[in-house]
Amino acid sequence: MSSATTTTIVGNLTRDPEIRYTRDGQATTNLGVAANRRWQNRETNEWEESTSFFDVVIWRDLAENVALSLTKGMRVIVTGRLEQRSWETEEGDKRFKVEIVADEVGPALRFATVDVHRVVRPSSDTGGEAGTVGESGA
C-alpha cells in the first residue's frame, strides 16, 4: 500500500496548458500555477506577500479537458498528490523535482463565472462525467 501526500492549491496559471500524447495515445497536460500568500507583518503593520510556483501534471480525459478549457492567467483550484521524480543530466548531475499529479482541476469562482458543458466521449474509461469550462466575467 502506498502513501500519497494529497494537497490542494489555489492560484493563477502562469502559462497556457501544454498538452502532449504518450506513444500509446494517453493525453498528458502540464501547467504552472502561482499561489500567492498575503499577510500583515505584526511588527511593521505592513502587508507582505509571497508567491509559490507549482508544476502540475494531468493525465487522460482530465488533461484534454484542462487543455481545452483553461488559459494563462485564469484562477484555478488543483487537488492532487505530491510526487517526486529524479533524473540525471547529460553531465551526470542528479536532479529532483516535486510535482502535483492532479486528480481534479477546476476554475476558481471567487472572481469569475463559468459555463460548464458535458463532454461525451464514446470510449471513456473514467465512467464519470467530464466537462469543459469557458470563463466569462472577471
WOFENMO-V996279 format. One record per pair of residues at least 12 apart in sequence whose ideal C-beta (glycine too) atoms are under 8 Angstrom apart, sorted by the first residue. I is the first residue (numbers start at 1). J is the second residue. D is the distance in Angstrom with one decimal. If there is no record, write none. Layout:
i=I j=J d=D
i=I j=J d=D
This chain:
i=4 j=81 d=4.0
i=4 j=82 d=7.4
i=4 j=83 d=7.9
i=5 j=81 d=6.2
i=5 j=82 d=4.4
i=6 j=79 d=7.0
i=6 j=80 d=7.2
i=6 j=81 d=5.6
i=6 j=103 d=8.0
i=7 j=79 d=7.4
i=7 j=80 d=6.8
i=7 j=81 d=7.4
i=7 j=82 d=5.9
i=7 j=100 d=6.4
i=8 j=77 d=6.7
i=8 j=78 d=6.9
i=8 j=79 d=4.5
i=9 j=33 d=6.0
i=9 j=35 d=5.0
i=9 j=54 d=5.9
i=9 j=77 d=7.6
i=9 j=78 d=5.2
i=9 j=100 d=7.0
i=10 j=35 d=6.4
i=10 j=75 d=7.1
i=10 j=76 d=7.3
i=10 j=77 d=5.2
i=10 j=78 d=7.8
i=10 j=108 d=5.6
i=11 j=33 d=4.3
i=11 j=34 d=5.0
i=11 j=35 d=3.5
i=11 j=36 d=6.8
i=11 j=52 d=8.0
i=11 j=54 d=7.3
i=11 j=75 d=7.1
i=11 j=76 d=6.9
i=11 j=78 d=7.9
i=12 j=33 d=7.0
i=12 j=34 d=5.3
i=12 j=73 d=5.9
i=12 j=74 d=6.8
i=12 j=75 d=5.4
i=12 j=76 d=7.5
i=13 j=31 d=5.7
i=13 j=32 d=6.8
i=13 j=33 d=6.3
i=13 j=70 d=6.1
i=13 j=71 d=6.9
i=13 j=72 d=5.2
i=13 j=73 d=6.2
i=13 j=74 d=5.2
i=13 j=76 d=6.2
i=14 j=31 d=7.8
i=14 j=32 d=3.8
i=14 j=33 d=6.7
i=14 j=34 d=5.1
i=14 j=53 d=6.8
i=14 j=72 d=6.9
i=15 j=31 d=6.9
i=15 j=32 d=5.3
i=15 j=72 d=5.4
i=16 j=70 d=8.0
i=16 j=71 d=5.5
i=16 j=72 d=4.9
i=17 j=29 d=4.8
i=17 j=30 d=7.2
i=17 j=31 d=4.9
i=17 j=58 d=7.9
i=17 j=66 d=5.3
i=17 j=67 d=4.5
i=17 j=70 d=5.7
i=17 j=71 d=7.7
i=18 j=30 d=4.9
i=18 j=31 d=7.4
i=18 j=67 d=7.8
i=19 j=63 d=6.2
i=19 j=64 d=6.9
i=19 j=67 d=3.9
i=26 j=59 d=6.5
i=26 j=60 d=6.1
i=27 j=59 d=7.0
i=27 j=60 d=5.9
i=27 j=61 d=7.4
i=27 j=63 d=4.1
i=27 j=64 d=4.8
i=27 j=67 d=7.6
i=28 j=57 d=6.6
i=28 j=58 d=6.8
i=28 j=59 d=5.5
i=28 j=63 d=5.4
i=29 j=57 d=7.7
i=29 j=58 d=4.4
i=29 j=63 d=3.9
i=29 j=64 d=7.5
i=29 j=66 d=5.2
i=29 j=67 d=4.9
i=30 j=55 d=6.8
i=30 j=56 d=6.9
i=30 j=57 d=5.9
i=30 j=58 d=7.6
i=31 j=55 d=7.7
i=31 j=56 d=4.8
i=31 j=58 d=7.3
i=31 j=66 d=7.1
i=31 j=70 d=7.5
i=32 j=53 d=6.3
i=32 j=54 d=7.1
i=32 j=55 d=6.0
i=32 j=56 d=7.3
i=33 j=53 d=7.3
i=33 j=54 d=4.8
i=33 j=56 d=5.9
i=33 j=76 d=6.5
i=33 j=78 d=6.1
i=34 j=51 d=5.4
i=34 j=52 d=7.4
i=34 j=53 d=5.5
i=34 j=54 d=7.9
i=35 j=51 d=7.0
i=35 j=52 d=5.0
i=35 j=53 d=7.9
i=35 j=54 d=6.7
i=36 j=49 d=6.1
i=36 j=50 d=7.4
i=36 j=51 d=5.2
i=37 j=49 d=6.9
i=37 j=50 d=4.9
i=37 j=51 d=7.6
i=37 j=52 d=7.3
i=54 j=78 d=7.6
i=54 j=99 d=7.7
i=54 j=100 d=5.7
i=55 j=97 d=7.1
i=55 j=99 d=4.7
i=55 j=100 d=7.2
i=56 j=78 d=5.5
i=56 j=80 d=7.1
i=56 j=99 d=6.8
i=56 j=100 d=4.8
i=56 j=101 d=7.9
i=56 j=102 d=5.4
i=56 j=105 d=7.4
i=57 j=83 d=7.9
i=57 j=99 d=5.3
i=57 j=100 d=7.2
i=57 j=101 d=5.1
i=57 j=102 d=6.8
i=58 j=101 d=7.8
i=58 j=102 d=4.6
i=58 j=105 d=6.2
i=59 j=101 d=7.5
i=60 j=125 d=7.3
i=60 j=126 d=7.2
i=61 j=119 d=7.7
i=61 j=121 d=6.6
i=61 j=124 d=6.4
i=61 j=125 d=7.8
i=61 j=126 d=5.6
i=61 j=130 d=5.1
i=62 j=102 d=6.7
i=62 j=104 d=7.5
i=62 j=105 d=6.5
i=62 j=130 d=7.4
i=65 j=119 d=6.4
i=65 j=130 d=5.5
i=65 j=131 d=6.6
i=65 j=132 d=5.3
i=65 j=133 d=8.0
i=66 j=102 d=8.0
i=66 j=105 d=5.2
i=68 j=132 d=5.2
i=69 j=107 d=7.8
i=69 j=132 d=4.5
i=69 j=133 d=4.3
i=69 j=134 d=7.0
i=70 j=105 d=7.5
i=70 j=107 d=7.1
i=70 j=133 d=7.3
i=70 j=135 d=8.0
i=71 j=135 d=7.9
i=74 j=107 d=6.1
i=74 j=112 d=7.5
i=74 j=135 d=5.8
i=75 j=107 d=6.8
i=75 j=108 d=4.1
i=75 j=110 d=7.0
i=75 j=111 d=6.2
i=75 j=112 d=6.7
i=76 j=105 d=6.0
i=76 j=106 d=6.6
i=76 j=107 d=5.9
i=76 j=108 d=5.9
i=77 j=104 d=7.7
i=77 j=105 d=7.3
i=77 j=106 d=5.3
i=77 j=107 d=7.6
i=77 j=108 d=5.2
i=78 j=100 d=6.0
i=78 j=102 d=5.4
i=78 j=104 d=7.4
i=78 j=105 d=5.2
i=79 j=102 d=7.0
i=79 j=103 d=5.5
i=79 j=104 d=4.6
i=79 j=105 d=7.9
i=80 j=100 d=4.5
i=80 j=101 d=5.1
i=80 j=102 d=4.0
i=80 j=103 d=4.9
i=80 j=104 d=7.4
i=81 j=100 d=7.2
i=81 j=101 d=5.4
i=81 j=103 d=7.2
i=82 j=98 d=5.8
i=82 j=99 d=7.5
i=82 j=100 d=6.2
i=82 j=101 d=7.9
i=83 j=98 d=7.2
i=83 j=99 d=5.7
i=83 j=100 d=7.8
i=83 j=101 d=5.1
i=84 j=96 d=6.0
i=84 j=97 d=6.9
i=84 j=98 d=5.0
i=84 j=99 d=7.9
i=85 j=97 d=5.7
i=85 j=99 d=7.0
i=106 j=133 d=7.2
i=107 j=133 d=5.4
i=107 j=135 d=6.0
i=111 j=138 d=6.4
i=112 j=135 d=5.2
i=112 j=136 d=7.3
i=112 j=137 d=5.6
i=112 j=138 d=5.8
i=113 j=135 d=7.7
i=113 j=136 d=5.5
i=113 j=137 d=4.6
i=114 j=133 d=4.6
i=114 j=134 d=6.5
i=114 j=135 d=5.6
i=114 j=136 d=6.8
i=115 j=133 d=7.1
i=115 j=134 d=5.2
i=115 j=136 d=6.7
i=116 j=131 d=4.7
i=116 j=132 d=7.6
i=116 j=133 d=5.8
i=117 j=131 d=6.1
i=117 j=132 d=5.3
i=117 j=133 d=7.8
i=117 j=134 d=7.7
i=118 j=130 d=7.1
i=118 j=131 d=5.7
i=119 j=131 d=6.3
i=119 j=132 d=5.8
